[in-house]
Amino acid sequence: MTSPQPIPLDTLIVCPHCDAAYQLQRPGVGEKAKCQRCGTVLITPRRKAGLQIIAVSLAVAILIVAATVFPFLTIKAGGTANSVSILDAALAFSDGPLIALALTTAALIIFIPLTRVLLSIYVLVPIVLDRPPARGATQAFRLSEALRPWSMAEIFAIGCAVALTKISDLADVAFGPAFWMFAALVVLVVVQDNFLCRWSVWTSLDKT
Ligand SMILES: [Zn+2]
């Protein structure tokens, strides 16, 4: 009895969602490889996509920093107006027992999304320029992917919008520039995540 010919591992691709394994076939330009069982997109090669992703990542990084310091909302009550930024809100709790909560919140809505975009810029720039991967790029990309479920800027923005519509009965509340920056962030983060072909990045990192 002869055992079946072993399939070389680098010609296999496994669906990250349902674990179905496929023999690798590179899709042509403009085509996508999808999992036949669950429809998850496996490969989306796009020419020049890397450059666009870097541009979007830079925009996200700038927006996160700006959204942190610019006023998030203005509350008018009893003839006085108060503008509050995310930074003010986080610092308001910094001397009480709620400091852990304040730090966790700040991490989830500011530092983790910021770390993720900076890591992806670090990983993608050498790949797009056809240079050897940056030092520790594999670990950087793995960390960025691991942080993905913990990046909550968009959830925060939606939560704030809901909370603000509720308190708008009690006081005169107006959204500041930072709110609209967060709204733009929600869209850009989704764009960045969907345009990034993880398979292409891993393959580029594997070449070394
Ligand atoms: Zn699947």
Residues whose N, C-alpha, C, O or C-beta is under 5 A from the ligand:
A	BS01	ZN	C15 H17 C18 D19 A20 C35 R37 C38 G39 T40
